[in-house]
Amino acid sequence: MGGPEDKVLVHRSGSLARLTLNRPRAINALDLDMIRAASAALDAWEHDTDLDIVLLDGAGERGLCAGGDVRGLYERTVAGDAEASAVFFREEYALNARIAEYPKPFVAFADGITMGGGIGLAGHARFRVVTERSKLAMPETRIGFTPDVGGTWLLAHAPGRLGEYLGLTGQTMDASDAIYAGFADYFVPTDSLDGLRDALETRADPSGPAELVLLFDETPERSRLAAAREWIDDAFAADTVHEIVERLRGRPEEEASRTADLLEELSPTGLAVTLAAVRRARELPSLRAALAQEYGLVMWFATTQPDLAEGIRAQVIDKDRSPRWKPATLAELPTDAAASALSFTPTVPLWS
């Protein structure tokens, strides 16, 4: 059991083990200490026969987890500390895979903001719960980066071309969208979360986590993504980002035009690499394979590309929202940029 100052609270009550991310002022953004604390708890619980279910949630009302600590990533990138970045990503991705493969039922409450690194935790749980407050996204292209933490695996298995759309634009999903896109499983109103926690702890009849969650599960409204599939699937099936933008410009939907405007504001390098990564992830055999691909990509960005530091500077550090991408336009982007990223080999491999 951790104290209130701990960044991860480790609880156990009856047969329920509970991890609570506890940096509410930072919307529970992940740092290396938190990753290690969560990993240590899962190690301790795995063979504890008194514990049957693991629950992940977040302190505060703003969200489960806003993502990884991008300020820390910025500092490491600017300082050229590739080793520290590699350590962070290796340990984070190991935790993502561990959650997906955990032998005990793993329940995640993706209540409120759940983005980036938060998706890496909640998105791979066996039982993924969203609420009317949920806002899920993989917004990495907004900082000149690419989706990771197994995000490309989830994006690659979304219906139609939603993976390309969500990965390139970083658009936010509500509960209905998240369930439709395969990022969540159940819709439980916020007011019912305490009741669900109690049920998971007391293991009332029925006692299985799936049956217990279904007691509180409600039917969300129809997903806006489902309604937009026609123009999304048409435009995002194009071979290149440039062609995607052209198809969006040719569509009659106002949202398609706005999406084209957005893509032209984002890092051309980040977009091209993300498009290739999502499509290649469709051909990969497992989450671990996707994480290994992502590890190579993030280290390529962190060690060879200026756009990552520039994107974080513009969005988080200086907050001027005016990144100066290099190259600045899709037309200037080398045709082999994505291939170069996908062929990058980190000094230290992800899986030893």
MARMAR-253681 format. One record per residue (C-alpha): residue number from 1; y, x, z. Coordinates in steps of 0.02 Angstrom, whole numbers, plus 50000, padded with zeros to 5 digits. Layout:
! MARMAR-253681
REC  guvex     py     px     pz
REC    NUM      Y      X      Z
...
This chain:
! MARMAR-253681
REC  guvex     py     px     pz
REC      1  50000  50000  50000
REC      2  50165  50077  49947
REC      3  50333  50065  50032
REC      4  50482  49971  49957
REC      5  50554  50134  49891
REC      6  50399  50174  49790
REC      7  50418  50150  49602
REC      8  50245  50074  49590
REC      9  50182  49961  49730
REC     10  49995  49968  49752
REC     11  49925  49815  49841
REC     12  49754  49747  49877
REC     13  49714  49579  49953
REC     14  49539  49512  49958
REC     15  49458  49551  49792
REC     16  49625  49565  49699
REC     17  49704  49735  49663
REC     18  49887  49728  49612
REC     19  50004  49851  49528
REC     20  50189  49805  49538
REC     21  50313  49910  49441
REC     22  50458  49931  49561
REC     23  50616  49991  49475
REC     24  50700  49821  49454
REC     25  50875  49892  49424
REC     26  50804  49986  49273
REC     27  50696  49837  49221
REC     28  50549  49940  49283
REC     29  50568  50074  49148
REC     30  50422  50195  49154
REC     31  50436  50376  49206
REC     32  50297  50503  49228
REC     33  50281  50472  49415
REC     34  50249  50287  49384
REC     35  50119  50325  49251
REC     36  50029  50442  49370
REC     37  50037  50319  49515
REC     38  49963  50179  49409
REC     39  49828  50294  49341
REC     40  49780  50353  49516
REC     41  49765  50173  49576
REC     42  49652  50127  49431
REC     43  49545  50279  49468
REC     44  49527  50226  49650
REC     45  49488  50045  49608
REC     46  49364  50069  49467
REC     47  49211  50092  49577
REC     48  49272  49990  49727
REC     49  49145  49850  49738
REC     50  49262  49747  49849
REC     51  49388  49729  49706
REC     52  49353  49614  49560
REC     53  49519  49587  49468
REC     54  49672  49695  49433
REC     55  49844  49616  49411
REC     56  49996  49702  49337
REC     57  50170  49630  49365
REC     58  50349  49688  49389
REC     59  50476  49679  49529
REC     60  50635  49579  49501
REC     61  50668  49436  49382
REC     62  50728  49532  49228
REC     63  50561  49588  49160
REC     64  50395  49675  49177
REC     65  50452  49836  49094
REC     66  50595  49879  48976
REC     67  50499  50027  48906
REC     68  50485  50213  48934
REC     69  50624  50316  49011
REC     70  50724  50351  48852
REC     71  50856  50451  48946
REC     72  50721  50570  49001
REC     73  50656  50578  48822
REC     74  50832  50616  48761
REC     75  50854  50757  48886
REC     76  50686  50835  48842
REC     77  50720  50819  48656
REC     78  50895  50894  48664
REC     79  50831  51035  48774
REC     80  50689  51070  48653
REC     81  50561  51045  48791
REC     82  50416  50993  48681
REC     83  50288  51034  48815
REC     84  50364  50910  48938
REC     85  50370  50775  48804
REC     86  50189  50808  48759
REC     87  50136  50792  48942
REC     88  50227  50626  48959
REC     89  50153  50551  48801
REC     90  49977  50613  48837
REC     91  49975  50538  49010
REC     92  50057  50376  48954
REC     93  49935  50351  48810
REC     94  49788  50391  48923
REC     95  49846  50250  49037
REC     96  49865  50132  48889
REC     97  49685  50167  48834
REC     98  49622  50154  49013
REC     99  49695  49980  49032
REC    100  49613  49925  48869
REC    101  49445  49995  48922
REC    102  49452  49955  49108
REC    103  49286  49886  49170
REC    104  49364  49759  49288
REC    105  49459  49608  49220
REC    106  49640  49661  49196
REC    107  49777  49528  49201
REC    108  49957  49567  49150
REC    109  50110  49457  49181
REC    110  50230  49497  49037
REC    111  50367  49394  49117
REC    112  50543  49431  49055
REC    113  50582  49589  48957
REC    114  50424  49679  48904
REC    115  50461  49808  48771
REC    116  50403  49978  48709
REC    117  50309  50060  48850
REC    118  50293  49890  48933
REC    119  50192  49831  48783
REC    120  50083  49984  48807
REC    121  50037  49918  48979
REC    122  50030  49730  48955
REC    123  49981  49723  48772
REC    124  49810  49803  48799
REC    125  49760  49702  48953
REC    126  49614  49583  48940
REC    127  49718  49433  48997
REC    128  49899  49437  48939
REC    129  50014  49305  49013
REC    130  50188  49263  48948
REC    131  50319  49141  49013
REC    132  50473  49049  48952
REC    133  50573  49204  49002
REC    134  50467  49326  48904
REC    135  50550  49439  48776
REC    136  50428  49556  48692
REC    137  50469  49689  48563
REC    138  50430  49859  48491
REC    139  50612  49910  48462
REC    140  50586  50095  48429
REC    141  50664  50097  48255
REC    142  50829  50047  48338
REC    143  50835  50224  48410
REC    144  50772  50315  48254
REC    145  50594  50321  48320
REC    146  50428  50235  48284
REC    147  50317  50113  48383
REC    148  50191  50198  48495
REC    149  50090  50161  48655
REC    150  49963  50075  48543
REC    151  50098  49965  48468
REC    152  50046  50006  48291
REC    153  49870  49945  48333
REC    154  49938  49777  48390
REC    155  50059  49767  48244
REC    156  49923  49810  48119
REC    157  49819  49662  48178
REC    158  49959  49533  48179
REC    159  49943  49393  48049
REC    160  50000  49428  47872
REC    161  50143  49551  47861
REC    162  50212  49516  48034
REC    163  50162  49690  48088
REC    164  50276  49769  47959
REC    165  50415  49646  48000
REC    166  50408  49667  48189
REC    167  50381  49855  48179
REC    168  50524  49890  48059
REC    169  50652  49770  48131
REC    170  50608  49782  48316
REC    171  50641  49595  48328
REC    172  50611  49510  48494
REC    173  50469  49386  48516
REC    174  50473  49241  48636
REC    175  50313  49176  48717
REC    176  50263  49072  48566
REC    177  50293  49217  48447
REC    178  50198  49340  48557
REC    179  50044  49229  48564
REC    180  50051  49195  48378
REC    181  50071  49380  48335
REC    182  49927  49432  48449
REC    183  50030  49516  48585
REC    184  49986  49387  48719
REC    185  49854  49257  48758
REC    186  49919  49128  48880
REC    187  50082  49036  48915
REC    188  50112  49004  49100
REC    189  50282  48939  49160
REC    190  50371  49056  49279
REC    191  50363  48928  49418
REC    192  50173  48934  49408
REC    193  50154  49123  49421
REC    194  50144  49125  49611
REC    195  50010  48992  49604
REC    196  49913  49093  49478
REC    197  49928  49250  49585
REC    198  49862  49153  49735
REC    199  49718  49084  49632
REC    200  49671  49258  49571
REC    201  49675  49319  49751
REC    202  49580  49178  49835
REC    203  49460  49156  49690
REC    204  49448  48968  49710
REC    205  49322  48874  49605
REC    206  49318  48914  49461
REC    207  49317  49097  49510
REC    208  49327  49191  49343
REC    209  49497  49256  49286
REC    210  49486  49170  49118
REC    211  49452  49000  49197
REC    212  49587  49029  49328
REC    213  49720  49073  49201
REC    214  49672  48921  49097
REC    215  49709  48810  49248
REC    216  49893  48860  49231
REC    217  49900  48886  49042
REC    218  50013  48769  48943
REC    219  50042  48746  48757
REC    220  50202  48834  48699
REC    221  50315  48771  48562
REC    222  50276  48818  48382
REC    223  50316  48998  48343
REC    224  50469  49033  48235
REC    225  50369  49176  48160
REC    226  50241  49051  48097
REC    227  50379  48953  48013
REC    228  50449  49111  47932
REC    229  50285  49179  47866
REC    230  50322  49138  47683
REC    231  50473  49251  47663
REC    232  50410  49382  47786
REC    233  50242  49400  47698
REC    234  50324  49406  47527
REC    235  50455  49536  47568
REC    236  50358  49648  47686
REC    237  50210  49665  47568
REC    238  50316  49779  47457
REC    239  50262  49959  47442
REC    240  50417  50044  47512
REC    241  50559  50005  47630
REC    242  50680  50008  47484
REC    243  50575  49878  47393
REC    244  50563  49773  47551
REC    245  50753  49769  47561
REC    246  50763  49720  47377
REC    247  50641  49577  47402
REC    248  50737  49518  47555
REC    249  50897  49516  47453
REC    250  50812  49408  47323
REC    251  50755  49277  47448
REC    252  50856  49117  47475
REC    253  50833  49117  47665
REC    254  50986  49170  47764
REC    255  50874  49258  47890
REC    256  50799  49364  47752
REC    257  50973  49422  47703
REC    258  51015  49464  47884
REC    259  50853  49561  47898
REC    260  50900  49664  47745
REC    261  51069  49702  47826
REC    262  50981  49759  47984
REC    263  50859  49873  47893
REC    264  51002  49958  47802
REC    265  51080  50001  47971
REC    266  50924  50083  48044
REC    267  50857  50259  48025
REC    268  50781  50279  47852
REC    269  50658  50406  47922
REC    270  50605  50294  48065
REC    271  50579  50148  47946
REC    272  50476  50243  47819
REC    273  50364  50321  47951
REC    274  50341  50155  48040
REC    275  50291  50065  47881
REC    276  50161  50198  47841
REC    277  50098  50204  48021
REC    278  50068  50017  48035
REC    279  49978  50011  47868
REC    280  49871  50161  47908
REC    281  49829  50088  48080
REC    282  49746  49942  47990
REC    283  49616  50064  47926
REC    284  49586  50150  48092
REC    285  49429  50110  48194
REC    286  49502  50092  48369
REC    287  49650  50089  48486
REC    288  49614  50269  48533
REC    289  49625  50320  48350
REC    290  49792  50230  48335
REC    291  49857  50316  48492
REC    292  49806  50484  48420
REC    293  49900  50446  48261
REC    294  50053  50391  48361
REC    295  50047  50548  48466
REC    296  50063  50655  48310
REC    297  50208  50548  48250
REC    298  50306  50549  48412
REC    299  50289  50737  48428
REC    300  50346  50755  48248
REC    301  50502  50654  48290
REC    302  50531  50744  48456
REC    303  50515  50919  48384
REC    304  50573  50912  48203
REC    305  50689  50763  48177
REC    306  50872  50738  48227
REC    307  50868  50548  48220
REC    308  50777  50520  48385
REC    309  50908  50608  48493
REC    310  51048  50533  48388
REC    311  50978  50358  48405
REC    312  50962  50370  48594
REC    313  51136  50445  48604
REC    314  51212  50301  48507
REC    315  51118  50161  48595
REC    316  51095  50225  48773
REC    317  51198  50379  48813
REC    318  51369  50353  48730
REC    319  51334  50171  48683
REC    320  51447  50180  48532
REC    321  51313  50093  48426
REC    322  51360  50205  48280
REC    323  51216  50324  48247
REC    324  51237  50455  48112
REC    325  51065  50462  48032
REC    326  51004  50613  47933
REC    327  50973  50566  47796
REC    328  51094  50420  47805
REC    329  51018  50308  47671
REC    330  50848  50260  47603
REC    331  50901  50332  47434
REC    332  50922  50505  47512
REC    333  50755  50501  47604
REC    334  50626  50627  47539
REC    335  50480  50536  47460
REC    336  50356  50635  47566
REC    337  50438  50599  47735
REC    338  50303  50480  47797
REC    339  50163  50590  47732
REC    340  50239  50739  47822
REC    341  50245  50643  47985
REC    342  50067  50579  47970
REC    343  50000  50754  47934
REC    344  50089  50834  48083
REC    345  49971  50916  48207
REC    346  50033  50934  48386
REC    347  50001  51100  48474
REC    348  49899  51014  48609
REC    349  49786  50870  48554
REC    350  49797  50699  48636
REC    351  49614  50685  48683
REC    352  49537  50844  48754
